[in-house]
């Protein structure tokens, strides 16, 4: 039987773009309202629900578990895009479910 939980979080970033994989020191912890059963495979999907900055925000997730996840917002950075990582406040909606 699958479970579904939803929520939202307000995020902003005053940090530069993170270029080192695994460095989560600038991430925010989101705890689920109720933990999923131990051993569950949890999927988290996120969507930016506001448009408060002219530049496109990127969202990174890490350490998804039965109890929550880590999330970070920053300006997009990649081929042809040179955001500095800093981004004003945006509302990020999330849905978590088991498979």
Residue pairs with C-beta under 8 A, 6 or more apart in sequence:
2 97
2 98
2 99
3 36
3 37
3 40
3 97
3 98
4 95
4 96
4 97
5 32
5 33
5 34
5 36
5 95
5 96
5 97
6 93
6 94
6 95
6 96
7 30
7 32
7 33
7 93
7 94
8 49
8 91
8 92
8 93
8 94
9 28
9 30
9 71
9 91
9 92
9 94
10 89
10 90
10 91
10 92
11 28
11 71
11 72
11 73
11 89
11 90
11 92
12 73
12 87
12 88
12 89
12 90
13 26
13 72
13 73
13 74
13 75
13 85
13 86
13 87
14 86
15 26
15 74
15 85
15 86
16 84
16 85
16 86
17 74
17 75
17 77
17 83
17 84
17 85
18 26
18 60
18 72
18 74
18 85
24 62
24 63
24 70
24 72
26 72
27 60
27 62
27 70
27 71
27 72
28 70
28 71
28 72
29 68
29 69
29 70
30 68
30 69
30 70
30 71
30 94
31 67
31 68
32 66
32 67
32 68
32 96
35 66
35 67
36 42
36 66
36 67
36 96
36 98
37 66
37 98
38 66
39 66
40 66
40 98
41 98
41 99
42 64
42 65
42 66
42 96
42 97
42 98
43 64
43 96
43 97
43 98
43 99
44 61
44 64
44 69
44 94
44 95
44 96
45 94
45 95
45 96
46 59
46 61
46 71
46 92
46 93
46 94
47 92
47 93
47 94
48 57
48 59
48 73
48 90
48 91
48 92
49 90
49 91
49 92
49 93
50 90
50 91
52 88
52 89
52 90
53 87
53 88
53 90
55 75
55 76
55 83
55 87
56 75
56 76
56 81
56 83
57 73
57 74
57 75
57 76
57 87
57 90
58 73
58 74
58 75
58 76
58 77
58 83
59 71
59 72
59 73
59 92
60 71
60 72
60 74
61 69
61 70
61 71
62 69
62 70
62 71
62 72
63 69
63 70
64 96
69 94
69 96
71 92
71 94
73 87
73 90
73 92
74 83
74 85
74 86
74 87
75 83
75 84
75 85
75 86
75 87
76 83
77 83
77 85
